[in-house]
Amino acid sequence: MPDSAASDLPTDSLIVPGSSWAYWDYPVDHAADALSSRNWTTEAYETASVWKTGSAPLGYGTGLQATTINRFQDSPGTDSLTIIPSALFRHTFHVPDAAALGALHLFLQRDDGATVYLNGHRVLLDNLAPQNNLPTARALAPADVETRSQWRHSVINPARLRSGTNTIAVSIHQHPTTEDTLHFDLQLIAQKASVMPKVDLQIQPGGFLNLEWSSAYPGAILETSTNLIDWTPVTNLPSLTGPRMSLQLPKIGPNAFYRLVQP
C-alpha cells in the first residue's frame, strides 16, 4: 500500500502517513470524563490539556515507531506492571467541499486490532469483536511481524464526511496480556467524484503490455479497441499492487488502445 498519495492520482490526501496525532496512552479510568464511553471519538472532545501529541508511526517495541508511547500501567500492591489494553489516537483535518469527494479510502497499519471513528461514527472494526470494542477490549488475534506494518485498505462511506473540520479517532488494541509491541499509522485518501484515472502503459520484454491505474476507483472497467471507435471490455482481472491496479496482456496487433470507463 502507498507510502504517500501519488501525485498523478485525481484524489485528495486528507491524512498522510507520518501525520501528527493526539494520543492517550494510559488506562481509560485516568480521565475525568470517562474515556470508556465514546466521548473521545467526537469532534467536540477536548484533548489539549490531557493528551500528548506525536508523529506516526506511533507505538512501542517494533523499532518502526517515530513516537514511542507508554506501554504499562502500575498495578497497586504488586511488583509487576500491567500492559494497557489499548491506545487512543485523534487527528483533525479540513475538507473544503465534502460534496466534491466520492469514496474515502482508508489505509491502516495496526498491531493488533483497531476501531476507527469518523466524526463520532464507527466506520471500521478490524480484529475486534463487534459487541466488545471499547478501549478496554482485547484484539481477537495477534498481529505478526509481517503484517503489523502492512497497509490494510478499506473503503469508507463518504456520507460521514463534512465540509470544514473533520475528526478521525482510532483505538489500537492488544491481544495477549504479555504483548510487547504496538504499532499505528493511518492515511486517508478521498476519491474525487466523477473523475477517472489515467492508465499507464508499458511494453515489456516479449511484447507483453503492462497497464496500471489507481486502485482508488472501485469497479472501473478497462476497455480496449483497435480503431478508437469500437470498444470491448477486457475480461482479464487486474491485480492489486500497493495503491495501483496492474494487468499484463499479450500484444494483440499493430494497434491497441485502452481506456477506463465508469462502472
TORVEXMI-554536 format. One record per residue (C-alpha): chain; residue number from 1; residue in three letters; x negated, y, z negated. Coordinates in steps of 0.2 Angstrom, whole numbers, plus 5000, padded with zeros to 4 digits. Example, Ala and Ser with C-alpha at 12.3 -4.5 7.8 and 13.67 -1.06 7.14 Angstrom:
{pati=A, titi=1, bakol=ALA, xx=4938, yy=4978, zz=4961} .
{pati=A, titi=2, bakol=SER, xx=4932, yy=4995, zz=4964} .
***
This chain:
{pati=A, titi=1, bakol=MET, xx=5000, yy=5000, zz=5000} .
{pati=A, titi=2, bakol=PRO, xx=4994, yy=5018, zz=5003} .
{pati=A, titi=3, bakol=ASP, xx=4981, yy=5027, zz=4993} .
{pati=A, titi=4, bakol=SER, xx=4990, yy=5043, zz=4999} .
{pati=A, titi=5, bakol=ALA, xx=5003, yy=5048, zz=5012} .
{pati=A, titi=6, bakol=ALA, xx=4996, yy=5048, zz=5030} .
{pati=A, titi=7, bakol=SER, xx=4996, yy=5065, zz=5037} .
{pati=A, titi=8, bakol=ASP, xx=5004, yy=5060, zz=5053} .
{pati=A, titi=9, bakol=LEU, xx=5020, yy=5052, zz=5045} .
{pati=A, titi=10, bakol=PRO, xx=5036, yy=5063, zz=5045} .
{pati=A, titi=11, bakol=THR, xx=5038, yy=5062, zz=5027} .
{pati=A, titi=12, bakol=ASP, xx=5036, yy=5072, zz=5011} .
{pati=A, titi=13, bakol=SER, xx=5024, yy=5066, zz=4997} .
{pati=A, titi=14, bakol=LEU, xx=5034, yy=5071, zz=4982} .
{pati=A, titi=15, bakol=ILE, xx=5022, yy=5062, zz=4969} .
{pati=A, titi=16, bakol=VAL, xx=5004, yy=5057, zz=4975} .
{pati=A, titi=17, bakol=PRO, xx=4993, yy=5044, zz=4967} .
{pati=A, titi=18, bakol=GLY, xx=4982, yy=5051, zz=4953} .
{pati=A, titi=19, bakol=SER, xx=4995, yy=5064, zz=4948} .
{pati=A, titi=20, bakol=SER, xx=4996, yy=5071, zz=4930} .
{pati=A, titi=21, bakol=TRP, xx=5009, yy=5063, zz=4918} .
{pati=A, titi=22, bakol=ALA, xx=5015, yy=5067, zz=4901} .
{pati=A, titi=23, bakol=TYR, xx=5014, yy=5051, zz=4891} .
{pati=A, titi=24, bakol=TRP, xx=5019, yy=5044, zz=4874} .
{pati=A, titi=25, bakol=ASP, xx=5008, yy=5030, zz=4868} .
{pati=A, titi=26, bakol=TYR, xx=5014, yy=5027, zz=4850} .
{pati=A, titi=27, bakol=PRO, xx=5029, yy=5017, zz=4844} .
{pati=A, titi=28, bakol=VAL, xx=5046, yy=5024, zz=4848} .
{pati=A, titi=29, bakol=ASP, xx=5051, yy=5027, zz=4830} .
{pati=A, titi=30, bakol=HIS, xx=5037, yy=5040, zz=4828} .
{pati=A, titi=31, bakol=ALA, xx=5048, yy=5053, zz=4837} .
{pati=A, titi=32, bakol=ALA, xx=5060, yy=5064, zz=4829} .
{pati=A, titi=33, bakol=ASP, xx=5073, yy=5062, zz=4842} .
{pati=A, titi=34, bakol=ALA, xx=5074, yy=5043, zz=4844} .
{pati=A, titi=35, bakol=LEU, xx=5064, yy=5038, zz=4859} .
{pati=A, titi=36, bakol=SER, xx=5073, yy=5021, zz=4858} .
{pati=A, titi=37, bakol=SER, xx=5088, yy=5030, zz=4866} .
{pati=A, titi=38, bakol=ARG, xx=5087, yy=5036, zz=4884} .
{pati=A, titi=39, bakol=ASN, xx=5085, yy=5054, zz=4879} .
{pati=A, titi=40, bakol=TRP, xx=5067, yy=5053, zz=4885} .
{pati=A, titi=41, bakol=THR, xx=5072, yy=5049, zz=4903} .
{pati=A, titi=42, bakol=THR, xx=5082, yy=5065, zz=4906} .
{pati=A, titi=43, bakol=GLU, xx=5076, yy=5081, zz=4913} .
{pati=A, titi=44, bakol=ALA, xx=5082, yy=5091, zz=4898} .
{pati=A, titi=45, bakol=TYR, xx=5070, yy=5081, zz=4886} .
{pati=A, titi=46, bakol=GLU, xx=5055, yy=5092, zz=4880} .
{pati=A, titi=47, bakol=THR, xx=5038, yy=5084, zz=4879} .
{pati=A, titi=48, bakol=ALA, xx=5027, yy=5099, zz=4877} .
{pati=A, titi=49, bakol=SER, xx=5025, yy=5098, zz=4858} .
{pati=A, titi=50, bakol=VAL, xx=5023, yy=5079, zz=4855} .
{pati=A, titi=51, bakol=TRP, xx=5017, yy=5071, zz=4872} .
{pati=A, titi=52, bakol=LYS, xx=5000, yy=5070, zz=4878} .
{pati=A, titi=53, bakol=THR, xx=4995, yy=5073, zz=4897} .
{pati=A, titi=54, bakol=GLY, xx=4983, yy=5064, zz=4908} .
{pati=A, titi=55, bakol=SER, xx=4979, yy=5059, zz=4926} .
{pati=A, titi=56, bakol=ALA, xx=4984, yy=5042, zz=4933} .
{pati=A, titi=57, bakol=PRO, xx=4980, yy=5028, zz=4934} .
{pati=A, titi=58, bakol=LEU, xx=4984, yy=5028, zz=4915} .
{pati=A, titi=59, bakol=GLY, xx=4981, yy=5013, zz=4904} .
{pati=A, titi=60, bakol=TYR, xx=4968, yy=5003, zz=4895} .
{pati=A, titi=61, bakol=GLY, xx=4957, yy=4988, zz=4897} .
{pati=A, titi=62, bakol=THR, xx=4957, yy=4987, zz=4916} .
{pati=A, titi=63, bakol=GLY, xx=4942, yy=4998, zz=4920} .
{pati=A, titi=64, bakol=LEU, xx=4953, yy=5006, zz=4933} .
{pati=A, titi=65, bakol=GLN, xx=4961, yy=5020, zz=4922} .
{pati=A, titi=66, bakol=ALA, xx=4957, yy=5038, zz=4924} .
{pati=A, titi=67, bakol=THR, xx=4966, yy=5041, zz=4907} .
{pati=A, titi=68, bakol=THR, xx=4964, yy=5029, zz=4893} .
{pati=A, titi=69, bakol=ILE, xx=4979, yy=5029, zz=4882} .
{pati=A, titi=70, bakol=ASN, xx=4982, yy=5022, zz=4864} .
{pati=A, titi=71, bakol=ARG, xx=4984, yy=5003, zz=4863} .
{pati=A, titi=72, bakol=PHE, xx=4988, yy=4999, zz=4844} .
{pati=A, titi=73, bakol=GLN, xx=4999, yy=5004, zz=4830} .
{pati=A, titi=74, bakol=ASP, xx=4994, yy=5002, zz=4812} .
{pati=A, titi=75, bakol=SER, xx=5003, yy=4988, zz=4803} .
{pati=A, titi=76, bakol=PRO, xx=5005, yy=4994, zz=4785} .
{pati=A, titi=77, bakol=GLY, xx=4999, yy=4982, zz=4772} .
{pati=A, titi=78, bakol=THR, xx=4988, yy=4971, zz=4784} .
{pati=A, titi=79, bakol=ASP, xx=4971, yy=4972, zz=4791} .
{pati=A, titi=80, bakol=SER, xx=4977, yy=4969, zz=4808} .
{pati=A, titi=81, bakol=LEU, xx=4983, yy=4980, zz=4822} .
{pati=A, titi=82, bakol=THR, xx=4999, yy=4978, zz=4832} .
{pati=A, titi=83, bakol=ILE, xx=5000, yy=4981, zz=4850} .
{pati=A, titi=84, bakol=ILE, xx=5013, yy=4994, zz=4855} .
{pati=A, titi=85, bakol=PRO, xx=5025, yy=4985, zz=4867} .
{pati=A, titi=86, bakol=SER, xx=5027, yy=4999, zz=4879} .
{pati=A, titi=87, bakol=ALA, xx=5020, yy=5016, zz=4885} .
{pati=A, titi=88, bakol=LEU, xx=5031, yy=5030, zz=4892} .
{pati=A, titi=89, bakol=PHE, xx=5027, yy=5042, zz=4906} .
{pati=A, titi=90, bakol=ARG, xx=5036, yy=5058, zz=4913} .
{pati=A, titi=91, bakol=HIS, xx=5032, yy=5069, zz=4928} .
{pati=A, titi=92, bakol=THR, xx=5042, yy=5083, zz=4936} .
{pati=A, titi=93, bakol=PHE, xx=5042, yy=5088, zz=4955} .
{pati=A, titi=94, bakol=HIS, xx=5050, yy=5100, zz=4966} .
{pati=A, titi=95, bakol=VAL, xx=5061, yy=5097, zz=4981} .
{pati=A, titi=96, bakol=PRO, xx=5066, yy=5112, zz=4992} .
{pati=A, titi=97, bakol=ASP, xx=5080, yy=5104, zz=5001} .
{pati=A, titi=98, bakol=ALA, xx=5086, yy=5087, zz=4995} .
{pati=A, titi=99, bakol=ALA, xx=5099, yy=5086, zz=5009} .
{pati=A, titi=100, bakol=ALA, xx=5085, yy=5086, zz=5022} .
{pati=A, titi=101, bakol=LEU, xx=5077, yy=5069, zz=5015} .
{pati=A, titi=102, bakol=GLY, xx=5083, yy=5052, zz=5018} .
{pati=A, titi=103, bakol=ALA, xx=5077, yy=5036, zz=5009} .
{pati=A, titi=104, bakol=LEU, xx=5065, yy=5038, zz=4995} .
{pati=A, titi=105, bakol=HIS, xx=5050, yy=5026, zz=4995} .
{pati=A, titi=106, bakol=LEU, xx=5043, yy=5022, zz=4978} .
{pati=A, titi=107, bakol=PHE, xx=5025, yy=5014, zz=4977} .
{pati=A, titi=108, bakol=LEU, xx=5021, yy=5007, zz=4959} .
{pati=A, titi=109, bakol=GLN, xx=5006, yy=5000, zz=4950} .
{pati=A, titi=110, bakol=ARG, xx=5011, yy=4991, zz=4934} .
{pati=A, titi=111, bakol=ASP, xx=5004, yy=4979, zz=4921} .
{pati=A, titi=112, bakol=ASP, xx=5015, yy=4971, zz=4915} .
{pati=A, titi=113, bakol=GLY, xx=5034, yy=4976, zz=4918} .
{pati=A, titi=114, bakol=ALA, xx=5042, yy=4993, zz=4922} .
{pati=A, titi=115, bakol=THR, xx=5058, yy=5003, zz=4921} .
{pati=A, titi=116, bakol=VAL, xx=5059, yy=5019, zz=4932} .
{pati=A, titi=117, bakol=TYR, xx=5072, yy=5033, zz=4930} .
{pati=A, titi=118, bakol=LEU, xx=5075, yy=5047, zz=4942} .
{pati=A, titi=119, bakol=ASN, xx=5084, yy=5062, zz=4934} .
{pati=A, titi=120, bakol=GLY, xx=5090, yy=5051, zz=4920} .
{pati=A, titi=121, bakol=HIS, xx=5097, yy=5037, zz=4931} .
{pati=A, titi=122, bakol=ARG, xx=5088, yy=5020, zz=4931} .
{pati=A, titi=123, bakol=VAL, xx=5083, yy=5017, zz=4949} .
{pati=A, titi=124, bakol=LEU, xx=5071, yy=5002, zz=4947} .
{pati=A, titi=125, bakol=LEU, xx=5069, yy=4987, zz=4935} .
{pati=A, titi=126, bakol=ASP, xx=5053, yy=4977, zz=4938} .
{pati=A, titi=127, bakol=ASN, xx=5049, yy=4961, zz=4927} .
{pati=A, titi=128, bakol=LEU, xx=5061, yy=4966, zz=4913} .
{pati=A, titi=129, bakol=ALA, xx=5077, yy=4958, zz=4908} .
{pati=A, titi=130, bakol=PRO, xx=5092, yy=4969, zz=4913} .
{pati=A, titi=131, bakol=GLN, xx=5100, yy=4968, zz=4896} .
{pati=A, titi=132, bakol=ASN, xx=5084, yy=4972, zz=4887} .
{pati=A, titi=133, bakol=ASN, xx=5074, yy=4986, zz=4895} .
{pati=A, titi=134, bakol=LEU, xx=5072, yy=4999, zz=4880} .
{pati=A, titi=135, bakol=PRO, xx=5055, yy=5004, zz=4876} .
{pati=A, titi=136, bakol=THR, xx=5054, yy=4990, zz=4863} .
{pati=A, titi=137, bakol=ALA, xx=5057, yy=4976, zz=4876} .
{pati=A, titi=138, bakol=ARG, xx=5044, yy=4964, zz=4882} .
{pati=A, titi=139, bakol=ALA, xx=5040, yy=4961, zz=4900} .
{pati=A, titi=140, bakol=LEU, xx=5046, yy=4944, zz=4907} .
{pati=A, titi=141, bakol=ALA, xx=5029, yy=4938, zz=4913} .
{pati=A, titi=142, bakol=PRO, xx=5011, yy=4945, zz=4913} .
{pati=A, titi=143, bakol=ALA, xx=5003, yy=4953, zz=4927} .
{pati=A, titi=144, bakol=ASP, xx=4987, yy=4945, zz=4933} .
{pati=A, titi=145, bakol=VAL, xx=4971, yy=4953, zz=4939} .
{pati=A, titi=146, bakol=GLU, xx=4975, yy=4953, zz=4957} .
{pati=A, titi=147, bakol=THR, xx=4992, yy=4961, zz=4956} .
{pati=A, titi=148, bakol=ARG, xx=4990, yy=4974, zz=4942} .
{pati=A, titi=149, bakol=SER, xx=4983, yy=4987, zz=4955} .
{pati=A, titi=150, bakol=GLN, xx=4994, yy=4982, zz=4970} .
{pati=A, titi=151, bakol=TRP, xx=5006, yy=4995, zz=4976} .
{pati=A, titi=152, bakol=ARG, xx=5024, yy=4987, zz=4974} .
{pati=A, titi=153, bakol=HIS, xx=5036, yy=4995, zz=4987} .
{pati=A, titi=154, bakol=SER, xx=5054, yy=4999, zz=4983} .
{pati=A, titi=155, bakol=VAL, xx=5067, yy=5009, zz=4992} .
{pati=A, titi=156, bakol=ILE, xx=5077, yy=5021, zz=4981} .
{pati=A, titi=157, bakol=ASN, xx=5094, yy=5029, zz=4984} .
{pati=A, titi=158, bakol=PRO, xx=5091, yy=5047, zz=4988} .
{pati=A, titi=159, bakol=ALA, xx=5108, yy=5052, zz=4981} .
{pati=A, titi=160, bakol=ARG, xx=5099, yy=5054, zz=4964} .
{pati=A, titi=161, bakol=LEU, xx=5088, yy=5067, zz=4971} .
{pati=A, titi=162, bakol=ARG, xx=5092, yy=5086, zz=4969} .
{pati=A, titi=163, bakol=SER, xx=5086, yy=5102, zz=4977} .
{pati=A, titi=164, bakol=GLY, xx=5074, yy=5110, zz=4964} .
{pati=A, titi=165, bakol=THR, xx=5066, yy=5102, zz=4949} .
{pati=A, titi=166, bakol=ASN, xx=5067, yy=5083, zz=4948} .
{pati=A, titi=167, bakol=THR, xx=5061, yy=5072, zz=4934} .
{pati=A, titi=168, bakol=ILE, xx=5054, yy=5054, zz=4935} .
{pati=A, titi=169, bakol=ALA, xx=5052, yy=5044, zz=4919} .
{pati=A, titi=170, bakol=VAL, xx=5043, yy=5027, zz=4918} .
{pati=A, titi=171, bakol=SER, xx=5041, yy=5014, zz=4904} .
{pati=A, titi=172, bakol=ILE, xx=5027, yy=5001, zz=4906} .
{pati=A, titi=173, bakol=HIS, xx=5030, yy=4986, zz=4895} .
{pati=A, titi=174, bakol=GLN, xx=5018, yy=4972, zz=4889} .
{pati=A, titi=175, bakol=HIS, xx=5021, yy=4954, zz=4890} .
{pati=A, titi=176, bakol=PRO, xx=5012, yy=4944, zz=4876} .
{pati=A, titi=177, bakol=THR, xx=5008, yy=4952, zz=4859} .
{pati=A, titi=178, bakol=THR, xx=4990, yy=4949, zz=4862} .
{pati=A, titi=179, bakol=GLU, xx=4990, yy=4959, zz=4878} .
{pati=A, titi=180, bakol=ASP, xx=4973, yy=4969, zz=4881} .
{pati=A, titi=181, bakol=THR, xx=4977, yy=4978, zz=4897} .
{pati=A, titi=182, bakol=LEU, xx=4990, yy=4991, zz=4903} .
{pati=A, titi=183, bakol=HIS, xx=4990, yy=5000, zz=4920} .
{pati=A, titi=184, bakol=PHE, xx=5001, yy=5013, zz=4928} .
{pati=A, titi=185, bakol=ASP, xx=5001, yy=5024, zz=4943} .
{pati=A, titi=186, bakol=LEU, xx=5015, yy=5029, zz=4955} .
{pati=A, titi=187, bakol=GLN, xx=5018, yy=5038, zz=4971} .
{pati=A, titi=188, bakol=LEU, xx=5035, yy=5044, zz=4978} .
{pati=A, titi=189, bakol=ILE, xx=5037, yy=5047, zz=4997} .
{pati=A, titi=190, bakol=ALA, xx=5053, yy=5054, zz=5005} .
{pati=A, titi=191, bakol=GLN, xx=5058, yy=5049, zz=5022} .
{pati=A, titi=192, bakol=LYS, xx=5064, yy=5065, zz=5032} .
{pati=A, titi=193, bakol=ALA, xx=5082, yy=5062, zz=5038} .
{pati=A, titi=194, bakol=SER, xx=5085, yy=5058, zz=5057} .
{pati=A, titi=195, bakol=VAL, xx=5066, yy=5058, zz=5062} .
{pati=A, titi=196, bakol=MET, xx=5057, yy=5043, zz=5069} .
{pati=A, titi=197, bakol=PRO, xx=5038, yy=5040, zz=5068} .
{pati=A, titi=198, bakol=LYS, xx=5025, yy=5040, zz=5081} .
{pati=A, titi=199, bakol=VAL, xx=5020, yy=5022, zz=5087} .
{pati=A, titi=200, bakol=ASP, xx=5001, yy=5020, zz=5089} .
{pati=A, titi=201, bakol=LEU, xx=4995, yy=5008, zz=5102} .
{pati=A, titi=202, bakol=GLN, xx=4978, yy=5000, zz=5104} .
{pati=A, titi=203, bakol=ILE, xx=4971, yy=4987, zz=5116} .
{pati=A, titi=204, bakol=GLN, xx=4962, yy=4973, zz=5108} .
{pati=A, titi=205, bakol=PRO, xx=4949, yy=4961, zz=5115} .
{pati=A, titi=206, bakol=GLY, xx=4958, yy=4948, zz=5126} .
{pati=A, titi=207, bakol=GLY, xx=4971, yy=4960, zz=5132} .
{pati=A, titi=208, bakol=PHE, xx=4982, yy=4960, zz=5117} .
{pati=A, titi=209, bakol=LEU, xx=4991, yy=4975, zz=5111} .
{pati=A, titi=210, bakol=ASN, xx=4992, yy=4981, zz=5093} .
{pati=A, titi=211, bakol=LEU, xx=5006, yy=4993, zz=5089} .
{pati=A, titi=212, bakol=GLU, xx=5008, yy=5001, zz=5072} .
{pati=A, titi=213, bakol=TRP, xx=5020, yy=5013, zz=5064} .
{pati=A, titi=214, bakol=SER, xx=5025, yy=5020, zz=5047} .
{pati=A, titi=215, bakol=SER, xx=5034, yy=5007, zz=5035} .
{pati=A, titi=216, bakol=ALA, xx=5045, yy=5022, zz=5029} .
{pati=A, titi=217, bakol=TYR, xx=5058, yy=5018, zz=5042} .
{pati=A, titi=218, bakol=PRO, xx=5068, yy=5003, zz=5037} .
{pati=A, titi=219, bakol=GLY, xx=5077, yy=4994, zz=5051} .
{pati=A, titi=220, bakol=ALA, xx=5068, yy=5005, zz=5065} .
{pati=A, titi=221, bakol=ILE, xx=5070, yy=4995, zz=5081} .
{pati=A, titi=222, bakol=LEU, xx=5055, yy=4993, zz=5093} .
{pati=A, titi=223, bakol=GLU, xx=5059, yy=4993, zz=5112} .
{pati=A, titi=224, bakol=THR, xx=5049, yy=4990, zz=5127} .
{pati=A, titi=225, bakol=SER, xx=5050, yy=4995, zz=5145} .
{pati=A, titi=226, bakol=THR, xx=5040, yy=4993, zz=5161} .
{pati=A, titi=227, bakol=ASN, xx=5048, yy=5009, zz=5170} .
{pati=A, titi=228, bakol=LEU, xx=5054, yy=5021, zz=5156} .
{pati=A, titi=229, bakol=ILE, xx=5072, yy=5018, zz=5162} .
{pati=A, titi=230, bakol=ASP, xx=5077, yy=5000, zz=5157} .
{pati=A, titi=231, bakol=TRP, xx=5073, yy=4997, zz=5138} .
{pati=A, titi=232, bakol=THR, xx=5075, yy=4980, zz=5129} .
{pati=A, titi=233, bakol=PRO, xx=5072, yy=4976, zz=5110} .
{pati=A, titi=234, bakol=VAL, xx=5055, yy=4967, zz=5106} .
{pati=A, titi=235, bakol=THR, xx=5060, yy=4951, zz=5097} .
{pati=A, titi=236, bakol=ASN, xx=5044, yy=4948, zz=5088} .
{pati=A, titi=237, bakol=LEU, xx=5044, yy=4953, zz=5070} .
{pati=A, titi=238, bakol=PRO, xx=5031, yy=4965, zz=5063} .
{pati=A, titi=239, bakol=SER, xx=5021, yy=4963, zz=5048} .
{pati=A, titi=240, bakol=LEU, xx=5019, yy=4975, zz=5033} .
{pati=A, titi=241, bakol=THR, xx=5001, yy=4981, zz=5031} .
{pati=A, titi=242, bakol=GLY, xx=5000, yy=4994, zz=5017} .
{pati=A, titi=243, bakol=PRO, xx=5010, yy=5009, zz=5022} .
{pati=A, titi=244, bakol=ARG, xx=5011, yy=5003, zz=5040} .
{pati=A, titi=245, bakol=MET, xx=5021, yy=4991, zz=5051} .
{pati=A, titi=246, bakol=SER, xx=5010, yy=4981, zz=5063} .
{pati=A, titi=247, bakol=LEU, xx=5013, yy=4970, zz=5078} .
{pati=A, titi=248, bakol=GLN, xx=5002, yy=4961, zz=5090} .
{pati=A, titi=249, bakol=LEU, xx=5009, yy=4957, zz=5108} .
{pati=A, titi=250, bakol=PRO, xx=5001, yy=4950, zz=5123} .
{pati=A, titi=251, bakol=LYS, xx=5000, yy=4962, zz=5138} .
{pati=A, titi=252, bakol=ILE, xx=5015, yy=4959, zz=5149} .
{pati=A, titi=253, bakol=GLY, xx=5009, yy=4968, zz=5165} .
{pati=A, titi=254, bakol=PRO, xx=5001, yy=4983, zz=5173} .
{pati=A, titi=255, bakol=ASN, xx=5013, yy=4995, zz=5164} .
{pati=A, titi=256, bakol=ALA, xx=5021, yy=4993, zz=5147} .
{pati=A, titi=257, bakol=PHE, xx=5029, yy=5007, zz=5137} .
{pati=A, titi=258, bakol=TYR, xx=5035, yy=5006, zz=5119} .
{pati=A, titi=259, bakol=ARG, xx=5047, yy=5017, zz=5108} .
{pati=A, titi=260, bakol=LEU, xx=5056, yy=5016, zz=5091} .
{pati=A, titi=261, bakol=VAL, xx=5074, yy=5019, zz=5090} .
{pati=A, titi=262, bakol=GLN, xx=5086, yy=5022, zz=5076} .
{pati=A, titi=263, bakol=PRO, xx=5094, yy=5006, zz=5069} .
***
